[in-house]
Amino acid sequence: MTQLPHHHFGHHVHIQILGLPISDLSRHVLREIAGEARLQVVHITSVRRTIEDQARIFYKKHVEERKVANYKNENVGKIVAHARALHAQGQSEVVVKTYLIDAIEHVRGGPVSISRHLGASPFYEVFDVSHYSGPTKGASRHDYMTGNQAHAFLEASRRRMPYPVARLGHSSELGFQMRGEFLDEKCFHFEVLQPVYDKLEQNSGTMIA
């Protein structure tokens, strides 16, 4: 069994982790981080997704709601524009989503160049924790943690880089310091390394190839 670095920062047994499911190891890491930030509840808003999931997101967000497609992969804008054109021509939702699935699957750089959530690896788990929702500023913004808690949450996460937290995304308002950090507004994006040997253990405790 792989051992995690031990941190002596506060009580984290009763911290609630709500939302989508993550592994026991990631839950343990997240509870430690939340405890150090004095959070009682954290919300998991996104985990690994399929190409079909991403196509549904694109359709709702960029075709129906017509939100701006702001992605690092410049090809996404072209994909969204063509999907909108198909929709404007009267093509059905099924036809547009079928196009989106094919376009995402064959995009230059691969699906993971669109979103890290599209990556499938036994070595790490990808998930997001809510920082805030709504606009970046103003009365319509809803915070899931205070400013002090957000900074403490970030510092606790940094203390676990590069292991078990391999990469960390967060809002620009918190500032960037470490290699492996990147911009991901509204949430903390985690890529937590997983003990591969643990995944090879059968219930009997024997190893399999």
Order of alpha helices (4+ residues) and beta strands (2+ residues): beta-alpha-beta-alpha-alpha-alpha-beta-beta-beta-alpha-beta-beta-beta-alpha
